Structure formats: C-alpha cells, structure tokens
Amino acid sequence: MPKQYFDFNSLKFMLYKVHDLPGILSKAHFAEHDMESIDLFLNSVKDFSDQELFPYLKEMDEQPAIFKDGKVKVHPQVKNIMKKGGDLGLIGTPINFDDGGLQLPLAVHTAAYYIMDAANNAVPGYTGLTLGAAELIVEFGNDALKEKYVPNMLSGDWGGTMCLTEPQAGSSLSDLTTSAAPQKDGCYKISGQKIFISGGDHEYVDNMVHLLLARIEGAPAGTKGISLFVVPKYKVGEDGSLSPNDVATAGDFQKVGQKGYCTTHLMFGEKGNCQGWLVGEKNLGLKYMFLMMNGARIAVGRGAAGIIEAAYQASLEYAKERAQGRRLIGGKKNLEEGQTLIINHPDVRRMLLMQKSISDVSLSLVLLAARYRDLSENAETKEERDQYHLLLEMVTPMVKTLPSEMGITSISNGLQVLGGYGFCSEYILQQYYRDIRIFPIYEGTTGIQSLDLLARKIPMADGAALKLLSNEILQTIKAASTYEGLKGYGEQLSKQLLQIGKVLGHLSSFAKAGDFERSIADASIFMDYFGRIVGGWLSLDLAVKSHQAILTDDKSFPASMYEQKIHTMKYYFTYELPKCEGLRAILMNKEHITIPEQSTVFS
Amino acid sequence: MPKQYFDFNSLKFMLYKVHDLPGILSKAHFAEHDMESIDLFLNSVKDFSDQELFPYLKEMDEQPAIFKDGKVKVHPQVKNIMKKGGDLGLIGTPINFDDGGLQLPLAVHTAAYYIMDAANNAVPGYTGLTLGAAELIVEFGNDALKEKYVPNMLSGDWGGTMCLTEPQAGSSLSDLTTSAAPQKDGCYKISGQKIFISGGDHEYVDNMVHLLLARIEGAPAGTKGISLFVVPKYKVGEDGSLSPNDVATAGDFQKVGQKGYCTTHLMFGEKGNCQGWLVGEKNLGLKYMFLMMNGARIAVGRGAAGIIEAAYQASLEYAKERAQGRRLIGGKKNLEEGQTLIINHPDVRRMLLMQKSISDVSLSLVLLAARYRDLSENAETKEERDQYHLLLEMVTPMVKTLPSEMGITSISNGLQVLGGYGFCSEYILQQYYRDIRIFPIYEGTTGIQSLDLLARKIPMADGAALKLLSNEILQTIKAASTYEGLKGYGEQLSKQLLQIGKVLGHLSSFAKAGDFERSIADASIFMDYFGRIVGGWLSLDLAVKSHQAILTDDKSFPASMYEQKIHTMKYYFTYELPKCEGLRAILMNKEHITIPEQSTVFS
C-alpha cells in the first residue's frame, strides 16, 4: 500500500485560502468555531482515517459485502467506523447543535469527508448516508420523528439510507410505484421494492432508518405525486424497544468496485405489515429529496475527487521509486548510465500531471459548491442568498459529473504509470480503477446531470446563474491579468469563455425551430466542454492565489507547493483546456445523428 | 449473458469486400484456398467459439488462474481449447503446409482469432502464443528444433510462450540480464527469471516451450547482445520422453481482468540445470523476436477490437430491451405514454454509436495491417514488397494502440448504457471494462508505441511510409468525392490530413534545435491525433464501399448493414474526428511542461 493517500497541505490551502474559510466562519451561525478548532477537527479526521479507514481499503475489497441466509454480511470494521465516526461527530457535521450536530460549514464537512473518501472511498457512505437521512428528518420531519430517530443515527447506533430507485423505473422517478396506504393511526402501510440501496442492511447497527419515496393512494401521476416516508427496519416502541417492520432484504448486488459497501435490494411490506411515517407534507417528497440530493451530488463529486487524489499519490510514489529506461538527451541513450526513475520520462510526467491537475480541479470544485451553499444559507440579504443559491444550482450537475468522468481517465492513466503492475491485484491502482466507475452512475447519471445543466440550469432565471458564474470567472481572469506570468493564461480562458455564447446560441436554435429533442441531444458533450472551461477557471484561481502567496511571502504552506500549483495550472492550460476546441467543433454540428427517426436502426 | 458477441456479416463484409480477400487469395502461396473454403473455415471457428469459448467467459473470470503448491491451476476448459483448437488447425493458421499449418493469409487468421477474442478475450492467448512460439521456431530454428517441438505445439499437446520481461528491466529490454552459458554439447545453460509470462504454466499441456531472450556470456551490452533460445519446461529425449529442465514457477500474478489467463513468474536454472537451445544466430534474438512482436502487436489490437465488439453487442441488446423514461418531443414529456426503450434516448444512442464506430474502425484497422503483411510477404516485385512492408511498419504501433485506448472509452460508455446494472457483476460489461485495461500495456505500452510511431515510423525511409499511407487515404477521399452524400466527409478528412505536416514541422523544430527529448515528449498525444485521422479514413472507406454495394445492388450482405455503416461513419465524422482540433491545439504548444528540468518537482 502507498504511504500517503492525500496531500493535507493542498487540502488546507484550498479550504482555508482559496475558498476563504475565514469568510464563511465569520457568519453568525458558525460563531462557535474558529480556524484553530477547525484545524484540530480536520487533524482528528485524518487520524481517524489513518487508523480506521485506510488500513482496511484493500481488505474490504477482498472480503466484499455478501448476502447469505437472508442477511447482508459486511466487513466487521464497519462497526468501528459507525461507532467511532459517530463519536467524532462525523454523522452530524453540518447539523445544528440543537439537533445534536457539530453545526459546521458544509465546506468543512466536505473537506473532512474528502479525507475519508481518499482513505477508503466506499466506507464514508455508511456514515454519510446516515447523516443524509438524519438531515432529511431534521429538516422536514416533525418533532416526534426527530426525537425518535435522530439521536440514535447521529451516534452511529442506527444507520440510514435513501430509498429511491425501483427496478421498473431506474432513473425515471416519475415511474415509481411503491405505495403508501393511510392508516387510522396516522401512519402509512408501505408496499413495494427498492433496488441499489447503498448501505441498506447490515448487522453492525441496531436499526436501519430508510427514507423512502412512495405514492400515497390517489396521488397525482408523475413526480408530483411522490411523498417521503421514514420506514425503519425495526419499529420503535414507546419504551425504545425494537420490533420487526416487515422490511426484508432480498439480496445484495455484487459489484465490480466499492465491494466493501453493501448495495441492497429491499422488500417493503411483503407480509402487508410495513409501516411508514410521512415526512413533511404529502406529495412534496421529491422536493425534499432533491434538497438532499443536491448535497448528495456534491458528495459524489467529493468521493470521486478523493479517489482521484489517492490514485495520484499511489502513482506518484511508484514513479519516484521505479527505475526503468533512460532519458533521450541529445538524441541518444547512454547505456553506460544506470536506468532513470520513470518520473523522469516526459510521458510518465504528463500522466502524473494529468492526475494532479484533475485532482486539484476536482477538489476545488467540490469545495466551491460547498462554499456556495454555506454562503447562500448564511447570507445576510435575500439578494445575496439568491445569488449564491443560483451559483450552487449552476455548479451542482458539474460537481457531480466532472470529477466522476475525469476521474475515470485520470485513474486509468494512473494505472498506466505502473505498467504491468498497474493491472495486478497486488497494487491498489486497479481497485481505484474499479471503484471510480460507479461515480458517473450514482445519484443521477452523467446523461441526466448533463440535461440538468443544459436544459435547466443554463436557462434558469433567464440565464442569471450563467451570468453570475461568468462574473466569477471574469474576476479570476482580471486578477491573473495583473501578473505577467499568469496574464496569458487568463487571456486563453477569456477566449474560451467568449465562445460559450455562440455554442449555446447554436443549440437553442434547434429549440426555437421546435426541435427540443435535438437542442439537448448533445448535452453530455456540452457538459465536457463547459466543465473543462470551469476547470480552467478553478485551476487559474489556484495559480493566482499561489502566486499571491509567493509574492506576499506567505509561509502558511511550503513555497514548493505554491510553485507546483502554478505548474499544474500550466499543464491544464496546455493539455486539457485546448480540448475545448474539438468539443466546440462537435457541438456546432448541424446533424441529427443521434435522433431515432433520423438514424438507421441498429442491427 | 448476451445472445450475440459479434456481427458475422460485418466481419465478412470487412474481410471479403473492404479488405479484398479475393485479391490476397489470388497470390500463388494461397492457391489451395478459395472464398468458399475460407467461409467454411470461419464458420467452423464461430461454432468452436460458440461452444468452447463464449459459454466459459464469465466462469473463467470467476474461477481465476491461481498458483498453489508450486503449480498454476487454470480452468479445465483450457484443455479443450488447446486440443480442439489444435484439431481445428488454429495453432497453425498462417504456418505453411510443409510445417504442419493451414497456410492461410494473416487476414484470415486475424478474422478467425477476432471471433475467438470477442467470444472470450483472454483464452485465444493460450493457442495464439503457442502459435507465435511455433512460428519463431519454424522461421528461425534449425530442422532439429522444428522436428522436436513444432508438431506437438501445433496439435495443442504442448504450449508455447514468449519470455521477454524481467523484474528489473520492464519495458527496457536493453537491461535484461538472463544469461546463457555455452556448453560443450552445443546447448546453453540458462539462468535468470522472467515475469508477466502469459500462459506460462498449467497442467493442461504436457510440455511448455518457452521462447526466451537471454545474453550469451560476453555479448555486447544493450539490445545488440540478446539471443533467442528454446527453453522447454521438460527436456525432450531422443525417444520423445520428457524430463524436468529446471524451469520453476514462482507465482501467478493475480490481475484485475483476463483472470482466466495465467500470467506467470518463471525461474530458469535455479538449480544450475536449465538447458536452452539457440534459435538462429547469436545476438540476433531481438531482431527475431521483433518480427514476431509485430505480429503480436496486431494480435493485441485484434483482441481489443474483439472485446470492443462484444461489449457493443451486450450494450445494444440491453438498450433494446430496457424501457425507461420518455422522449422529449415538442418540449414536453407525456406521462400517459408508457416508458420508451432506452435506445430511443439520444444520449444512449450516442454512446452506442460511439461503441459501434470504434468497433468498426478497430476491426478494419487490424484487418488492414494483416492485409498489408499478406501483400508484402506475397508481393511479386521488390518494390511492391517494400511498399507494403513500409505501410505495415507505419500502421503497426497504431494497430496496437488505437483499439486498446479507444476501447477503454468505448467500453466504459458501454457500461454506462446499463446504468447501475453496468456496475454489477451479474452483467458482463464490468468484466469487459476490466479485461480491456491490459491492452494499452501488453506488448509495449501506449507510451512506447507512440514513440515508435513518432520517432521511428514517421521519419522512416525519409518519410516514405507516411507518404504511402497518405496516398492510401487520398484514394479513399477521391472515391468519396464521386458520391454526393459522401463528398463532404472526404473534404473534412482532407482538411485534417493537410494539417498533419504542420504539426510534424512544429514537433521536429525542437529536434532541429537539438532538443530531442522535447520533440517526442508529446508522442502519446500525437498518437491520439494521428490515429483519429486514420480512423476517419477507415470509417470513410467502409462508407464508400457500403455506398458502392448499395448502388450496385450487391446482395452479399443485408442492405440495412450498408446503411448502418454509412450512418456510423457520419457519427465518427461528427463526434470523433473533430476532437483532432483540440489535439492539434495541444500538439502545437511551445511549452516544456513535461520535461523534468523545466517543471517543478512533485511533492
């Protein structure tokens, strides 16, 4: 196993300086925290991850979660992770003090979980989904539900899940059919099945609290008739006693990656005896769920960012130790020389720089989204709240997608750095290559996120969100323009930015002519294109802030780190951003290649 | 499991029409064959693959090759594959009748093995490497070696391997240290270890014949001092009896993919008692091996092409059966409608078309290389031989690399088509995603192939190979220009072709200024760039020949297949070729981002 799975200096630099944690902490809501307490908290998360997560990464892959005798068996370390994670407050990081949480900014929560993701990417789901489920109850549930469930979840004694997907509906939530029949006592009788339920069942918690989407009898069709319920595995008596609630586990999906993380198939009410309690109002379930889902989407991007970084550290360590071949200097190789370390081969260096730049951009993007949410929720004026809310909405599909998609490429390159060993189970890269593959699927596939970006977020509020984001980018370009060494990169970004309007104009011309399907058919290409430009912005922003730190002789972090950030930005602008030229050429096409009626049937 | 793993019509169209098998068969060397006998042969290979390979694809993954008690255990089906493959002549397809083979064109061999690769991608290595080892003996060995080893290899009773890689040398063959000490009886005492030896040891053959690279004592340093030896696991007595030859198996590498295929670590002469027999002349071993290696590189591309196609078929089948969501027509979804098949969603269709186009281009490329070799080896004039030889040399690094690299993207998209199920072990896509990952590493990594392309093949014979290839491309453009519907695509390709010189001029300007390392530092990007243009050519060629078949009402294949080929070309020109714009922008950079002295140290 590699010695290191993330770069703490880089994380702190991004959180503290680049994404201005002091600015977030200055909000009244966070008055109990200061930079020192946050630093201690993150250090404790690193210790926890060093001890409880990273050492089990490979073992949990080799001893996957399985379904046997009607039960899901997971690695026993899950018990420690839930309990010690609960003790550390990790199941309640952003939840208010009053509700038993740490009342931390989402940016800090994101940084903390990023460390855990990098250490053992599947495992933070056990605590993280429990937290998500608890948040839904805190946010929308009544006091009875809160009291009954939340404290046991935050302590790690009970787990929590999100139950959305059904076999016949997949991503199409309007087609879900799990039903809820009102009972006299105010609760509902639940009947249906849910699949792909992460962390859905295991023996290391005493109860499992499912936050489940279902239709109340007679509810409107589609997404407008979906309500949210708390459906525990065991019903909780007045005295706290637990009794079965007719929630059965039908199986555990065996997967190619994240094998330590159980993914269950659950049956609700097979015996007609499963009770659920409504959360909030009827038929608003999807709205509630989507508030959480936006957080979940940041969490998916964060998970991908964590694996990307861990894979980078593993490739880097190998490349610094492995000698092979010779450099070609002066056109000839000198056989008398010993072999050189492979990190000295330009092609290996290119692959490492790709990993590093994608890691930087991914982490910065998830922290950005978290910061937008913190600033929106703690805004002092409505205008400010709306502004950051729009920015958050705008970046959410990208946060979910870019680290996930770029991660596959980045980690595949990371595996290539190791040559034949990269393909061997003994080395960790092959696990990361498998683990990362779920990320473009989790919580809305890339196709769905891309439609969200192009068809909903770009036109949202008459284009106001796009305008706000452009202004943010322009500010960075302006800052870059004041430094001779960075000016050219700002100009490059500026040129790319100017072209976006043309692309959007072209795509919307189809819609104007009534061809809506075609206007969004290339949404996934647009995601890659636009995301790459946003990546350029974040990369330049890192370089600007690093440059400023060098100029002001800021000793908070090593000078070498600042230099590296600038060089990594140069890599991105030289090898990643120019791909926009090709993507733009694709987007400007006038064809109907992917529209069924206009393309030949597949044989 | 999917019902289909390749498209026989498409394969036959490409082999028979597009790559003009009749033209190859008209050569004297192939006088015993005709189109009918080839068709029967390919049908028998399909039957063999249907019965002996495809049904074991998943099982061999789930019961991987392992090392236990000093022995490598592989799936028992390997026995049938070797014996029945031998009976079918598959271990001697291109070998002359006189040496016990079928004396078939390499193009036919390639088509036959492509079917097997698509059926069960790791398994054709068992017969294929045995064939490769036998070919080396036939080509360069003396009669005694031929008589002793070849018949038992061709029958599938004995296996064969290629032993190149050593732990300390990896891809750097100049650094290999396995030694050969001359003995009085004309043989050599071998000492050393070899790693990553595919099919290196198992119980289902009676002997294993290793073709091994080693240094004879006192040989020159580097690649000029390497000789080739036959080193059998068991020595063969005059009476045919077998006795141990001090070849021990130290382990079997556990891998993330191709798990049914053993990858061994072999120790030669640990007890000082391992005998090897020189093949051909001293110190020419690498030259011999590279003749074979070029064939092996076509074989790697072919294997990747096979998996790409099998993955496409699996994704396609799923997309045609799975209903989910609704189309967006007229800007609204109609919930009253039932869900649509996912193949009707433009984004899914785009992913399928990507898979299909990459499959077409990959298969056409491997058949092209095989055809070049057939035409070179059977040329009637020296000029013709040299010409096809140059073309073969030119395309070899691309054949190895493009299907391998594009395959990762293509199969990853194929997995995405299945959504969450794609990540589940129950479905085959996840296995293909793992299996394909070795291809950019096998037989010279992408980095090495790219250096070969840019630094050796492009400048080879004063650029004559590049010129020949350009002429081939121009011919296709000319043919396209005569059809109204294809003309525009030819023009697009022509524009791309014209830019290559500019890119090469830029890269060579570094070399002219003495900076050789920088001039080839972006070789992998060049491979992607140049390969995409070559892919465009092959795609257009398929479309031209399909169009001609429609015009002449050629009923050899279904008209729908011709239409599909044309549409797939349109996909490639709309979504894949334009990426060259971005890649060219990258290649034209003047920076030294990846050169060690000019980039900051990694932390």
Interface residues (C-beta under 8 A of the other chain):
Chain A: D7 N9 T165 A169 G170 S171 S172 S174 D175 I195 F196 A221 G222 F253 Q254 K255 V256 G257 L316 K320 R322 Q324 G325 R326 R327 L328 I329 G330 G331 L335 Q339 I343 N344 H345 P346 D347 V348 R349 R350 L352 L353 K356 I408 S412 L415 Q416 G419 G420 G422 F423 C424 S425 E426 Q430 Q431 Y433 R434 R437 I438 P440 I441 T445 T446 G447 S450 L451 A511 G514 F516 E517 R518 I520 A521 D522 A523 S524 I525 P558 S560 M561 E563 Q564 I566 H567 K570 Y571 T574 Y575 P578 K579 C580 E581 G582 L583 R584 A585 I586 N589 E591 I593 T594 I595 P596 S599 T600 V601 F602 S603
Chain B: D7 N9 T165 A169 G170 S171 S172 S174 D175 I195 F196 A221 G222 F253 Q254 K255 V256 G257 L316 K320 R322 Q324 G325 R326 R327 L328 I329 G330 G331 L335 Q339 I343 N344 H345 P346 D347 V348 R349 R350 L352 L353 K356 I408 S412 L415 Q416 G419 G420 G422 F423 C424 S425 E426 Q430 Q431 Y433 R434 R437 I438 P440 I441 T445 T446 G447 S450 L451 A511 G514 F516 E517 R518 I520 A521 D522 A523 S524 I525 P558 S560 M561 E563 Q564 I566 H567 K570 Y571 T574 Y575 P578 K579 C580 E581 G582 L583 R584 A585 I586 N589 E591 I593 T594 I595 P596 S599 T600 V601 F602 S603
